[in-house]
Amino acid sequence: QVVRRRPDQIAPRIDLGYCLLYQGKEEEARQVFNDILNADHTNARAYLGLAHLSFRRNEWGDATGYARAALEHGGSHFAAHFLLGRAAANAGKQEMAAEALETADQLMEKSLESKPSNPEGYFLRGEVAYARKHYGDALEHYDESLQHVENDKHYSAYGESFTRLDILAKKGLCYQALDRIERAREMGDAIVKEDPDHAIGQALKDL
């Protein structure tokens, strides 16, 4: 409604674009972000939105370019560095990926200094470590996150959403990557007991 009443206001249009993105309405979201950039070619959040859309489509080069534009126009930001790191890794730009993921980890570590009981921060450090293939470090961060989460609560930060079961799933994937298959199966068993339809849990259980 705000967008319809005041189409000249950028902030509500950005919020609309991200709502469409999270609802899976990718073409509509892309149109919103492109329209914003036509009006303001320095809008970092619009570039980051396009980076997310490109990443979802495995368009690694485009995702890398948009994430770099988001950083250029918006300054150092965890979500942009994290996305850039993953996209660059998939694009074969390993040096760029390593630098971006290192910066993302440093930013989240700094954030946790002021919010030491924040489960989102530990989970995101786990995600960064997982992307860097530092599976032992990832397990430590996921364990720390588990100490602060509530059983049935959904968490969201920087465009990443998760539950306690999702943390267990990521732990299982770490154990699988480390070839600790029995521990990975144990994670799968624990997940499936609570949610028989959890796809990663089932896959881990069947290893």
C-alpha positions, 0 to 999 in steps of 0.5 A, a space after each residue: 500500500 505504501 508503494 502504491 501511495 508513494 511510488 517515489 519512495 525507495 525504502 518501501 520498494 526495497 522492502 517489497 523487492 525482498 518480500 517478493 524474493 523471500 516468497 520465491 517470486 523471483 521475476 517480480 523481485 528482479 523487476 522491482 530491484 531493476 526499477 530501483 536501480 534505474 532511479 538510483 544506480 547507487 542503491 546497495 540493497 537493490 544490487 544485493 537483491 539482484 545478487 541473491 536472485 543470481 545466486 539462486 539461479 547458479 549465475 555465479 558471475 552475475 552474483 559476484 558482480 552484483 555483490 561487489 557492486 553492493 559493497 562498492 555502494 554500501 560499504 562493508 556488510 556481512 551479507 554482501 561479503 558472505 554472498 560474494 564469497 560463496 558466489 566467487 568460489 563457485 565461479 572459480 575465483 578462489 582468492 576473491 572468495 577467501 578474502 570475502 569469507 574471511 571478512 564476513 567471519 571477522 564482521 560476525 565475530 565483531 558483532 558477537 562481541 556485543 551480543 554474546 548470546 545471539 544464536 544467529 551470530 554463531 550460526 552465521 559464523 558456522 555457515 561461513 566456516 562451512 563455506 570455507 570448508 573449515 568443518 571443524 570450526 563450523 561444528 564449534 560455531 553450530 554447537 555454540 548456536 545450539 546452546 542459545 536457540 529455543 526448540 520451536 523458534 524460527 530465526 532469521 538474520 541477514 537473509 538466512 533463516 534457520 531452526 534448531 533442526 537446521 543446525 543439527 542438519 548442518 552439523 550432520 553435513 559437517 560430519 559427512 564431509 569429515 567422513 565421520 559417517 556414524 556421527 552424521 547418521 546420528 544427526 539424521 536420526 535425531 532430526 527425523 525423530 522430530 521431523 520425518 519429512 526433513 529432507 537433509 535429516 532423511 538423507 543423513 539417516 540413510 548414509 
